[in-house]
Amino acid sequence: MSLDDLTLVVRAQEGDVRAFEALARRHQAALYRTAVRVTGDPGEAEDALQEAMLDAWRHLDRFRGESAFSTWMYRLVTNRCMAAMRRRRPVPTPDAGDSNAAPDSPERAALLDLELAALSRAVQDLPDDLRVCWVLRELEGLGYSEIAEITGAGETAVRGRIHRARVRLAGVMRTWR
């Protein structure tokens, strides 16, 4: 029988390394997926996740259980991702292709790949605060109140950021329709 997060946190706070390892294993896939989506770079995401896990271990005494452990971890990971993005330089992007390819053709598959790449670039071009909120809502399926806890912004601000991100992405992706 597996223990719930809060029990594992209490044990980890008491020095049980295996309890913390269980927490890390339980949440690492979702946290890594979020980090990749926020940073757009698997290597950078892995680094951010590892640094966030170290932060969590070192500062586990600061977790008070006022929110879910996963919410606390999302906040640590997104903070590390945002710090990494502030340090990075812009990356050049390829141009879009022809949109008149036949369905189910290799050309259409290549066009879809280009479209997904364009969406990924558009997400990466969003301001950090908009990108984090959009990723947590649209790709991770988190609720507004949980995103507010993770980002430290009010729920109204989170809703506004997600709306602005959607509007910007729709504008950028309009050329692909």
C-alpha positions as CSV (number, residue, x, y, z in Angstrom):
1,M,0.0,0.0,0.0
2,S,1.5,3.4,-1.0
3,L,1.5,6.3,1.4
4,D,-0.1,9.6,0.6
5,D,2.0,12.7,-0.1
6,L,1.5,14.3,3.3
7,T,2.7,11.2,5.2
8,L,5.7,10.9,2.9
9,V,6.5,14.6,3.4
10,V,6.3,14.3,7.2
11,R,8.6,11.3,7.1
12,A,11.0,13.1,4.7
13,Q,11.0,16.1,7.0
14,E,12.1,13.7,9.8
15,G,15.1,12.7,7.7
16,D,13.7,9.6,5.8
17,V,15.5,9.8,2.5
18,R,13.4,6.9,1.0
19,A,10.2,8.9,1.7
20,F,11.5,11.8,-0.3
21,E,12.7,9.5,-3.1
22,A,9.1,8.1,-3.2
23,L,7.7,11.6,-3.5
24,A,10.3,12.5,-6.2
25,R,9.4,9.4,-8.2
26,R,5.7,10.0,-7.9
27,H,5.8,13.5,-9.2
28,Q,8.9,13.7,-11.5
29,A,7.2,12.8,-14.8
30,A,4.5,15.5,-14.5
31,L,7.1,18.0,-13.3
32,Y,9.5,17.2,-16.1
33,R,6.8,17.4,-18.7
34,T,5.9,20.9,-17.3
35,A,9.5,22.0,-17.3
36,V,10.0,20.9,-20.9
37,R,6.9,22.8,-21.9
38,V,7.9,25.9,-20.1
39,T,11.5,26.0,-21.2
40,G,11.1,24.3,-24.6
41,D,14.4,22.5,-24.0
42,P,14.7,19.0,-22.6
43,G,18.2,19.5,-21.2
44,E,17.3,22.7,-19.6
45,A,14.1,21.2,-18.2
46,E,16.1,18.3,-16.7
47,D,18.5,20.7,-15.1
48,A,15.6,22.8,-13.7
49,L,13.9,19.7,-12.3
50,Q,17.0,18.5,-10.7
51,E,17.7,21.9,-9.1
52,A,14.1,22.1,-7.9
53,M,14.3,18.6,-6.4
54,L,17.5,19.7,-4.5
55,D,15.7,22.8,-3.4
56,A,12.8,20.7,-2.2
57,W,15.0,18.4,-0.2
58,R,17.0,21.3,1.3
59,H,13.9,23.4,2.2
60,L,11.4,20.6,3.0
61,D,11.0,22.2,6.4
62,R,9.4,25.2,4.7
63,F,6.5,23.0,3.3
64,R,3.6,23.6,5.7
65,G,0.9,21.5,4.0
66,E,-1.2,24.5,3.3
67,S,-1.4,23.4,-0.4
68,A,-0.7,20.0,-2.0
69,F,2.9,18.9,-2.2
70,S,2.6,18.8,-6.0
71,T,1.6,22.4,-6.0
72,W,4.6,23.3,-4.0
73,M,6.8,21.3,-6.4
74,Y,5.3,22.9,-9.4
75,R,6.2,26.3,-8.0
76,L,9.8,25.3,-7.4
77,V,10.1,23.8,-10.9
78,T,8.5,26.8,-12.6
79,N,10.7,29.2,-10.6
80,R,13.8,27.3,-11.7
81,C,12.5,27.2,-15.3
82,M,12.0,30.9,-15.3
83,A,15.4,31.6,-13.9
84,A,16.9,29.4,-16.7
85,M,15.0,31.2,-19.3
86,R,16.2,34.6,-18.1
87,R,19.8,33.4,-18.5
88,R,19.4,32.1,-22.1
89,R,19.8,33.7,-25.4
90,P,17.1,33.6,-28.2
91,V,17.2,30.6,-30.5
92,P,16.8,31.0,-34.3
93,T,13.7,29.3,-35.8
94,P,12.9,27.7,-39.2
95,D,10.4,29.1,-41.6
96,A,6.9,27.6,-42.3
97,G,6.1,25.4,-45.3
98,D,3.3,25.0,-47.9
99,S,-0.2,24.6,-46.5
100,N,-1.7,23.0,-49.7
101,A,-0.5,19.4,-49.0
102,A,-2.9,16.5,-49.4
103,P,-4.3,14.9,-46.2
104,D,-2.4,11.8,-45.0
105,S,0.5,12.5,-47.3
106,P,4.2,12.8,-46.3
107,E,3.9,16.5,-47.2
108,R,0.9,16.9,-44.8
109,A,2.8,15.1,-42.0
110,A,5.8,17.4,-42.6
111,L,3.4,20.4,-42.5
112,L,1.9,19.3,-39.3
113,D,5.3,19.0,-37.8
114,L,6.1,22.5,-38.9
115,E,2.8,23.7,-37.4
116,L,3.6,22.1,-34.1
117,A,7.0,23.6,-34.2
118,A,5.4,27.0,-34.9
119,L,3.1,26.5,-31.9
120,S,6.0,25.5,-29.7
121,R,7.9,28.6,-30.8
122,A,4.9,30.8,-30.2
123,V,4.5,29.4,-26.7
124,Q,8.2,30.0,-26.1
125,D,7.8,33.6,-27.3
126,L,5.1,34.3,-24.7
127,P,6.3,36.4,-21.8
128,D,7.3,34.1,-18.9
129,D,4.3,34.8,-16.7
130,L,1.9,34.1,-19.5
131,R,3.7,31.0,-20.7
132,V,3.8,29.4,-17.2
133,C,0.1,30.0,-16.6
134,W,-0.9,28.8,-20.0
135,V,1.2,25.6,-19.8
136,L,-0.1,24.8,-16.3
137,R,-3.7,25.3,-17.5
138,E,-3.8,24.0,-21.0
139,L,-1.2,21.3,-21.0
140,E,-1.2,20.2,-17.4
141,G,-4.9,20.7,-16.8
142,L,-4.5,22.5,-13.4
143,G,-7.2,24.7,-12.0
144,Y,-7.0,28.5,-11.7
145,S,-6.7,28.5,-7.9
146,E,-3.9,25.9,-8.0
147,I,-2.1,27.9,-10.7
148,A,-2.5,31.0,-8.5
149,E,-0.8,29.1,-5.6
150,I,2.0,27.9,-7.8
151,T,2.7,31.3,-9.4
152,G,2.0,33.5,-6.3
153,A,-0.4,35.6,-8.4
154,G,-4.1,36.1,-7.7
155,E,-6.7,34.0,-9.4
156,T,-7.9,37.0,-11.4
157,A,-4.4,37.7,-12.6
158,V,-4.0,34.0,-13.6
159,R,-7.2,34.1,-15.6
160,G,-6.0,37.3,-17.3
161,R,-2.6,35.8,-18.1
162,I,-4.2,32.7,-19.6
163,H,-6.6,34.8,-21.7
164,R,-3.8,37.0,-23.0
165,A,-1.7,33.9,-23.8
166,R,-4.6,32.4,-25.7
167,V,-5.2,35.6,-27.7
168,R,-1.5,35.9,-28.6
169,L,-1.2,32.3,-29.6
170,A,-4.4,32.5,-31.7
171,G,-3.0,35.5,-33.5
172,V,0.3,33.9,-34.2
173,M,-1.3,30.6,-35.3
174,R,-3.9,32.3,-37.5
175,T,-1.6,32.0,-40.5
176,W,-1.7,28.2,-40.2
177,R,-5.5,28.0,-40.7
